[in-house]
Amino acid sequence: MNGENNRQGVGLAYLIGIVGSLLIVGLLSWAIYRYTQPPPLGEDRAVVRAKALAEIRGVEKDALENTAWIDQNKGLVRLRIDDAMKLVEREWKNPAAARSNLIARVEKANPAPAPPPPNPFE
């Protein structure tokens, strides 16, 4: 009888040890989850982001709907989308002339870089 009680005591100790270990692991997991969560975003941050988005969209809308000089020295102009589409339609009725015009404008807007200085080691 004493051996049977001893066996039950050992089984109970194992059961308590396993349950205790699981509780400790569960508690540590909960603590890690709780302490690693970022703080919630505040209302002030949402308002600032909405204001910044509205400002960006306003600038983009202004750029799309109004004409302006990009670089007056080079003759670069920002056109409205509708005006640019009409201009492209008109210019590309003759593809050969349009290509040569396009190449000339690209070369004017992006001049060739200066040649590199001579290499004394060559």
C-alpha positions in Angstrom: 0.0 0.0 0.0 2.8 2.3 0.8 4.3 1.9 -2.7 0.9 2.7 -4.3 0.7 6.0 -2.3 4.2 6.8 -3.1 3.5 6.3 -6.8 0.4 8.5 -6.6 2.5 11.2 -4.8 5.1 11.1 -7.6 2.4 11.3 -10.3 0.8 14.2 -8.4 4.1 16.0 -8.2 4.7 15.5 -11.9 1.2 16.8 -12.6 1.7 19.9 -10.4 5.1 20.5 -12.0 3.7 20.3 -15.6 0.7 22.5 -14.8 3.0 25.0 -13.0 5.4 25.1 -15.9 2.6 25.7 -18.4 1.3 28.5 -16.2 4.7 30.1 -16.0 5.2 29.9 -19.8 1.7 31.3 -20.3 2.4 34.1 -17.9 5.7 35.0 -19.6 4.1 34.8 -23.0 1.3 37.2 -21.9 3.9 39.6 -20.4 6.0 39.6 -23.6 2.9 40.2 -25.7 1.8 43.1 -23.4 5.1 44.9 -23.2 6.0 44.6 -26.8 2.8 46.2 -28.2 3.3 49.7 -29.6 1.3 52.5 -28.0 -1.9 53.3 -29.9 -1.8 56.2 -32.4 -3.3 59.3 -31.0 -5.9 61.5 -32.5 -3.4 64.3 -33.0 -1.2 62.1 -35.2 -4.2 61.2 -37.4 -5.1 64.9 -37.8 -1.5 65.8 -38.7 -1.4 63.0 -41.3 -4.7 64.0 -42.8 -3.6 67.6 -43.0 -0.3 66.6 -44.7 -2.2 64.4 -47.2 -4.6 67.2 -48.0 -1.6 69.5 -48.6 0.1 67.1 -50.9 -3.0 66.5 -52.9 -3.6 70.2 -53.2 0.0 70.7 -54.6 -0.5 67.8 -57.0 -3.8 69.1 -58.2 -2.3 72.6 -58.7 0.6 71.1 -60.7 -1.8 69.0 -62.9 -4.3 71.8 -63.6 -2.1 74.9 -64.0 0.7 75.9 -66.3 4.0 77.1 -65.0 7.7 77.5 -65.9 9.9 74.7 -64.8 13.1 76.2 -66.2 12.7 79.5 -68.1 16.3 79.5 -69.4 15.9 76.1 -71.1 12.3 76.9 -72.1 10.7 74.1 -70.1 7.1 74.6 -69.3 4.7 72.4 -67.2 1.4 72.2 -69.1 -2.1 71.1 -68.1 -2.8 67.5 -69.0 -5.5 68.4 -71.6 -3.3 71.0 -73.2 -0.4 68.5 -73.4 -2.5 65.8 -74.9 -3.8 68.2 -77.6 -0.3 69.3 -78.3 1.0 65.7 -78.7 -1.9 64.9 -81.0 -1.2 67.9 -83.2 2.6 67.3 -83.3 2.5 63.5 -83.9 0.4 63.7 -87.1 3.8 63.7 -88.8 5.8 61.1 -86.9 9.2 61.9 -88.6 9.0 65.6 -87.8 7.7 64.9 -84.3 10.7 62.5 -83.5 13.2 65.0 -84.7 11.5 67.8 -82.7 11.5 65.5 -79.6 15.2 64.7 -80.0 16.1 68.4 -80.4 14.1 69.3 -77.2 15.7 66.5 -75.2 19.2 67.6 -76.2 18.3 71.2 -75.3 16.9 70.2 -71.9 19.8 67.8 -71.2 23.1 69.1 -72.6 25.9 66.7 -73.0 28.2 66.5 -69.9 31.6 68.0 -70.0 34.4 65.6 -71.0 36.3 64.1 -68.1 39.7 65.6 -67.3 42.7 63.7 -68.8 43.9 60.8 -66.7 47.6 61.2 -65.9 48.0 57.4 -65.5 47.1 56.6 -69.1 
